[in-house]
Amino acid sequence: MNRFKTYLLAVRPWSFTASMMPLLLGSALAYSYLRTISIHILFLTSVSTLCVHAAGNLFNTYYDYIHGVDIPPNINKTGKTNEIDNIDDRTLIDGLLKPNEIVRLGLILYAIGTIAFVLLTYYSPAKEPYLALIYFGALPLSFLYTGGIGFKYIALGDILILLTFGPITVISSYMAQTGQYSIYPILYALPLTLSTEAILHSNNTRDMEHDRSVGILTLSIILGKRYSYYVYCLLMYSPYVIISYIIINISWFCFLPFFTIKHAYHLCEEFKHEQFIKLPNRTAKFNFLFGFLYILSIIISNTVQKDQKFVF
């Protein structure tokens, strides 16, 4: 049981909302098109998505450890004491798991995800090559975030997150249910995508001094704290502009996410006053609440306005 808890800790389950919210959004949009949802497809899509996400987390932990990004608490490479310990996953630095165990678990999860995907192609009305293109395109991206090219280390991690935890996940979920490709689910993904990117941006801004010391280049380091604050505000507030358009032109029932705007303001104030320590976690909680209300508003709209299809 203790071993299982350690493995569970290593895959960082608290981060799964970042992939599940866009997946559920894609399914909600598919319902507006089909007026039905396949539970089998939803389950298999969830399994394959979560396995790829979890495996990506594991390889992120592994390569951060190998590259010296994750270091023991309170000690940096110069031997000086750090003020805070910002390491999100301590399974390797605390010796709870060995590096080869992390790699093995990651490969197993990739295998399980691929098996779930193969089963998905049996149930889904989508043409197999198109689904395969999305899945086998997203799978290496989850690895390349820190492995191989290591997009995270060369200021390209933000682009990867914007693509993976937004358009790719939403469109794959939508296509798996409907069997159709459409551009509009990608447009609906934008509010959730920008909110998810705010989590990474706040995390990178918090860690920018440490990242600079170990040779990592992130968008936050390039911009500096002042302009990083402007970008964070843009990521937090622009989703409400998009949702305003949806309310005016498509369905006024989509107003629910506006209940979070005060929360967004407080988070921007925390960023402005450089209260970074818990900001990524607070932003993640905001992302979950925002995503939940956004998806709920679409479900309510589908229920109340049965003749309404969500197209821009």
Disulfide bonds with the S-S distance in Angstrom:
none
